[in-house]
């Protein structure tokens, strides 16, 4: 196993175990199966285990497995504060203590604000005393390092990165999202500040594992033989700014392959031919792309606050992965924030089109996005989010 350093020089395994996707039977985690997988990863050198309060049964299962095998002191637990459930200051401590009980521990190595969406959300937590609470927990050793996980565009990510002295962060990043979500821009900005970056969704929810036949053919014909998932992980570990890549491993075969890849790929080790091959695979995947947006963000910022690249990324996802995946992406990037950034906010000023190097008819396409993704499901979800935020 290869290791990379966190902000304070501690060794973190390049491969992290994402504990959201433990196998479940009849709504309950198969604890014995999960234990075999975690212990296989542990014995191979994986020392970073990621969970969250809202992952059904995950914290309890992880805590039990670590306690059964007496390895808590040898691993790093990362879990997340459900700030979206918190309406008053004392709830912060309540949730944290519940998490410690679930995890059978008295400290958390890496604690995250879960799915922090925007500056307004962070400021709400600041007003509830989160900075003082974090300082007290770090001073007592109950929290070793503090960070946040994020889904959204690079502009807001940078603002959040600058809003506090974070120890680390977690973003969605893969070769399909190189220029969407926080993207390479966000990754490199965090690295420029010396902030380690943990990667989630390295396979784009399985999209980069179950690739089109034409893309699979490109991989099969490449001189270096790896599976599609292994190439996706290799693309990430090839970048020195990436600290740890999470994988929701729910089979021993997944553990074995991912450990092998993590042990082989060092920053800068991929050849130009390898990167060109991955780009060709991406082009095949993107053939179903509806809007040719590269995520360059020359169209941004929109005077009305529309997340133009994010809207197009979700719209394209509808045609490559289906409506549910697209709607989820669109909600995360446009609705889960104090001020919506959805396509319907466009007033057709045209400023964006004057700067688009792809010459996309942005105003026209934003109408298509709104019509396609802002139906009853989106509106009900957005209403619920607004109602929930009225404290």
C-alpha positions in Angstrom: 0.0 0.0 0.0 1.2 3.5 -0.8 0.7 6.3 1.7 0.3 10.1 1.3 0.6 12.7 4.0 -2.1 14.7 5.6 -1.6 18.3 6.7 0.4 17.3 9.8 2.6 14.7 8.2 0.5 11.7 9.2 0.5 8.8 6.7 -2.9 8.2 5.0 -3.4 5.1 2.8 -3.9 6.2 -0.8 -7.0 3.9 -0.8 -9.7 4.6 1.7 -12.6 2.4 2.6 -16.0 4.0 1.9 -18.4 2.5 4.4 -21.7 3.7 2.8 -22.2 0.7 0.6 -21.9 -2.3 3.0 -24.0 -5.2 1.7 -27.4 -5.2 3.3 -29.9 -8.0 3.6 -33.5 -7.2 4.5 -32.5 -3.6 5.3 -29.7 -4.7 7.7 -26.0 -4.6 7.1 -24.4 -8.1 6.7 -21.9 -7.5 9.5 -19.9 -10.7 9.0 -19.4 -10.0 5.3 -18.5 -6.4 6.0 -16.0 -7.5 8.6 -14.2 -9.8 6.1 -13.9 -7.0 3.6 -12.7 -4.4 6.1 -10.2 -6.8 7.6 -8.9 -7.7 4.2 -8.4 -4.0 3.5 -6.8 -3.5 6.9 -4.4 -6.3 6.5 -3.4 -4.9 3.1 -2.6 -1.5 4.7 -5.7 0.5 4.3 -5.9 2.9 7.3 -8.7 5.4 6.4 -12.4 4.4 6.9 -15.1 6.9 5.9 -18.7 6.8 7.2 -21.4 9.3 8.2 -24.3 9.8 10.6 -26.9 9.3 7.9 -25.4 6.2 6.3 -27.9 3.6 7.6 -26.2 1.4 10.2 -22.7 2.2 8.9 -21.3 3.9 12.0 -22.5 1.2 14.2 -21.2 -1.6 11.9 -17.8 0.1 11.6 -17.5 0.6 15.4 -18.4 -3.0 16.1 -15.9 -4.4 13.5 -13.0 -2.3 14.8 -13.9 -3.2 18.4 -14.2 -6.9 17.6 -10.7 -7.0 16.1 -9.1 -4.5 18.6 -7.8 -2.3 15.8 -9.3 1.1 16.6 -6.0 2.6 17.6 -4.4 1.5 14.3 -6.9 3.2 11.9 -8.3 6.6 11.1 -12.1 7.1 11.3 -13.7 9.8 9.2 -17.3 10.6 9.9 -19.5 13.6 9.3 -21.7 16.0 11.3 -25.3 16.2 9.8 -25.4 20.0 10.1 -28.6 20.0 8.0 -30.4 18.4 10.9 -29.1 20.9 13.5 -31.4 23.8 14.5 -29.8 24.8 17.8 -26.4 25.0 19.3 -26.6 22.1 21.8 -27.6 19.7 19.0 -24.1 19.8 17.7 -22.8 18.1 20.8 -25.8 15.7 20.9 -25.1 14.3 17.5 -21.4 14.1 18.1 -21.8 12.1 21.3 -24.2 9.8 19.6 -21.6 9.2 16.8 -18.9 8.4 19.4 -21.2 5.8 21.0 -22.0 4.3 17.6 -18.4 4.1 16.7 -17.3 2.8 20.2 -14.6 5.4 20.5 -13.9 8.6 22.3 -12.3 10.5 19.4 -12.7 11.0 15.7 -9.6 11.3 13.5 -11.1 13.2 10.6 -14.5 15.0 11.2 -16.3 16.6 8.3 -19.2 19.0 7.9 -21.3 16.7 5.7 -22.2 18.0 2.3 -21.5 21.7 3.0 -23.3 23.5 0.2 -22.5 27.2 0.4 -21.2 30.1 2.5 -24.6 30.9 3.9 -24.9 27.3 5.3 -21.4 27.6 6.9 -22.3 31.0 8.3 -25.4 29.6 9.9 -23.3 27.0 11.7 -20.8 29.8 12.7 -23.8 31.6 14.3 -24.6 28.5 16.2 -21.1 28.4 17.6 -19.5 25.8 15.4 -16.0 27.5 15.5 -15.9 27.5 19.2 -17.2 24.0 19.4 -14.5 22.7 17.0 -11.8 24.5 18.9 -12.9 22.9 22.2 -13.0 19.4 20.6 -9.7 19.8 19.0 -8.1 21.0 22.2 -9.5 18.0 24.1 -8.4 15.6 21.4 -12.0 14.4 20.7 -11.5 15.6 17.1 -8.1 15.4 15.5 -8.7 17.2 12.2 -11.7 19.1 10.8 -12.9 19.3 7.2 -15.9 19.3 4.9 -17.4 17.3 2.1 -18.7 19.1 -0.9 -20.9 18.7 -4.0 -21.1 21.8 -6.2 -19.2 24.1 -8.5 -15.5 25.2 -8.1 -16.4 28.8 -7.4 -18.3 28.1 -4.2 -15.8 25.4 -3.2 -13.0 28.0 -3.3 -15.2 30.4 -1.2 -15.8 27.7 1.4 -12.1 26.7 1.3 -11.2 30.3 2.2 -13.9 30.7 4.9 -12.1 28.7 7.6 -8.8 27.1 8.5 -9.7 23.6 7.3 -7.4 20.6 7.8 -8.7 18.6 4.8 -11.6 18.4 2.4 -13.6 15.8 0.4 -14.8 16.3 -3.1 -16.4 14.3 -6.0 -13.7 13.9 -8.6 -13.0 11.5 -11.5 -12.1 11.7 -15.1 -15.7 12.5 -16.1 -15.9 15.3 -13.5 -12.5 16.8 -14.2 -14.2 20.1 -15.2 -17.4 19.9 -13.2 -18.2 19.8 -9.5 -15.2 21.2 -7.6 -13.1 19.7 -10.4 -9.4 20.0 -11.1 -9.7 23.8 -10.3 -10.9 23.0 -6.8 -8.4 20.2 -6.3 -5.4 22.3 -7.3 -6.7 25.3 -5.2 -6.9 23.1 -2.1 -3.4 21.7 -2.8 -2.0 25.3 -3.3 -3.2 26.0 0.3 -1.6 22.8 1.6 -5.0 21.2 2.2 -5.2 17.4 1.6 -8.0 16.3 -0.6 -10.0 13.0 -0.2 -11.8 11.8 -3.3 -15.3 10.4 -3.4 -17.2 9.0 -6.4 -14.0 7.9 -8.2 -16.2 5.7 -10.5 -19.0 8.2 -10.9 -21.5 5.9 -9.1 -20.4 2.9 -11.2 -20.5 4.8 -14.5 -16.8 4.3 -15.0 -16.9 0.7 -14.2 -19.9 -0.2 -16.4 -18.7 1.6 -19.6 -20.1 1.3 -23.1 -18.9 -1.6 -25.2 -17.0 0.8 -27.6 -15.1 2.3 -24.6 -14.4 -1.2 -23.2 -12.9 -2.1 -26.6 -10.4 0.8 -26.4 -9.3 -0.4 -22.9 -9.0 -4.0 -24.1 -6.7 -3.0 -27.0 -4.4 -0.9 -24.9 -0.9 -2.4 -24.3 -1.2 -2.0 -20.6 -3.9 -4.3 -19.3 -6.2 -3.1 -16.5 -9.9 -3.1 -15.9 -12.0 0.0 -16.4 -12.2 0.7 -12.6 -8.5 0.3 -12.2 -7.8 2.9 -15.0 -10.3 5.3 -13.2 -8.4 4.9 -9.9 -5.0 5.1 -11.7 -6.1 8.4 -13.3 -6.7 9.8 -9.8 -3.6 8.4 -8.1 -1.5 9.7 -10.9 -2.2 13.2 -9.5 0.0 14.4 -6.6 -2.8 16.7 -5.3 -4.9 13.6 -4.5 -4.4 12.4 -0.9 -6.8 9.5 -0.5 -9.4 7.9 -2.8 -12.5 6.3 -1.2 -14.0 3.2 -2.6 -17.2 1.6 -1.4 -15.8 -1.9 -1.5 -18.4 -4.6 -0.9 -16.6 -7.7 -2.2 -13.2 -9.2 -1.5 -12.4 -9.0 -5.2 -12.9 -5.2 -5.2 -10.6 -4.9 -2.2 -7.9 -7.0 -3.8 -8.0 -5.2 -7.1 -8.1 -1.7 -5.6 -5.3 -2.5 -3.2 -3.2 -3.7 -6.1 -3.8 -0.6 -8.1 -3.1 1.7 -5.1 0.2 -0.1 -4.5 1.3 0.4 -8.1 0.4 3.9 -9.3 2.5 6.7 -8.1 2.0 10.4 -9.0 3.2 11.0 -12.6 3.6 7.3 -13.3 1.0 7.2 -16.1 2.5 7.6 -19.6 1.1 10.0 -22.2 -0.3 7.0 -24.1 -2.2 5.9 -21.0 -3.8 9.4 -20.5 -4.6 9.6 -24.2 -6.3 6.2 -24.0 -8.4 7.4 -21.0 -9.4 10.5 -22.9 -10.6 8.3 -25.8 -12.6 6.3 -23.4 -14.1 9.5 -22.0 -15.0 10.6 -25.6 -16.9 7.3 -26.2 -18.8 7.7 -22.9 -19.6 11.3 -23.8 -21.0 10.4 -27.2 -24.5 10.5 -25.6 -23.7 14.1 -24.4 -26.5 16.5 -25.2 -24.7 19.7 -24.6 -21.0 20.0 -25.5 -20.0 21.9 -22.4 -16.4 21.2 -21.3 -16.9 22.9 -17.9 -14.3 25.6 -18.7 -16.4 28.1 -16.8 -15.6 31.0 -19.1 -19.4 31.7 -19.0 -19.2 32.3 -15.3 -20.2 34.0 -13.1 -23.8 34.4 -14.3 -25.3 37.7 -13.1 -28.4 35.8 -12.0 -26.4 33.1 -10.2 -27.2 30.2 -12.5 -24.7 27.4 -12.3 -24.4 27.0 -16.0 -21.8 24.2 -16.2 -23.4 22.3 -13.3 -26.8 22.5 -15.0 -25.4 21.1 -18.3 -23.5 18.4 -16.4 -26.7 17.2 -14.8 -28.6 17.5 -18.1 -26.0 15.4 -19.9 -26.1 12.9 -17.2 -29.8 12.3 -17.9 -28.9 10.9 -21.3 -25.9 8.8 -20.1 -27.1 7.5 -16.8 -30.8 8.2 -16.7 -33.3 10.6 -15.1 -32.9 9.6 -11.5 -29.1 10.1 -11.5 -29.5 13.4 -13.4 -32.2 14.7 -11.0 -30.1 13.8 -8.0 -27.1 15.7 -9.5 -29.2 18.7 -10.4 -30.7 18.9 -6.9 -27.2 18.7 -5.3 -25.7 21.4 -7.5 -28.5 23.8 -7.8 -31.1 23.4 -4.9 -29.2 22.4 -1.8 -28.1 25.9 -1.0 -29.6 29.1 0.4 -29.9 30.7 -3.0 -30.9 28.4 -5.9 -28.6 28.3 -8.9 -31.1 26.5 -11.2 -31.4 27.0 -15.0 -34.9 28.7 -14.7 -33.2 31.8 -13.1 -31.8 32.7 -16.5 -33.2 36.0 -17.9 -31.5 35.5 -21.3 -29.1 38.4 -21.0 -26.7 36.6 -23.2 -23.5 37.6 -21.4 -22.5 33.9 -21.0 -22.7 33.2 -24.8 -20.2 36.0 -25.6 -17.6 34.1 -23.6 -18.3 30.5 -24.5 -15.4 29.0 -26.5 -17.6 26.1 -27.6 -20.2 28.6 -29.0 -23.0 26.8 -27.2 -26.5 28.4 -27.4 -26.5 28.6 -23.7 -29.8 30.4 -23.3 -31.6 27.9 -25.5 -30.0 24.9 -23.7 -30.8 26.3 -20.2 -34.5 26.4 -21.2 -34.1 22.7 -22.2 -32.5 22.0 -18.8 -35.3 23.7 -16.9 -38.0 21.9 -18.9 -36.3 18.6 -18.4 -35.1 18.7 -14.8 -37.3 21.2 -13.0 -40.5 19.3 -13.0 -42.7 18.3 -10.0 -40.0 16.2 -8.3 -37.5 19.1 -8.4 -40.0 21.7 -7.2 -41.3 19.5 -4.3 -37.7 18.8 -3.2 -36.8 22.5 -3.5 -39.9 23.5 -1.5 -38.9 21.0 1.2 -35.4 22.3 1.3 -36.6 25.9 1.7 -39.1 24.9 4.4 -36.4 22.9 6.3 -34.1 25.9 6.2 -36.7 28.2 7.8 -35.5 28.0 11.4 
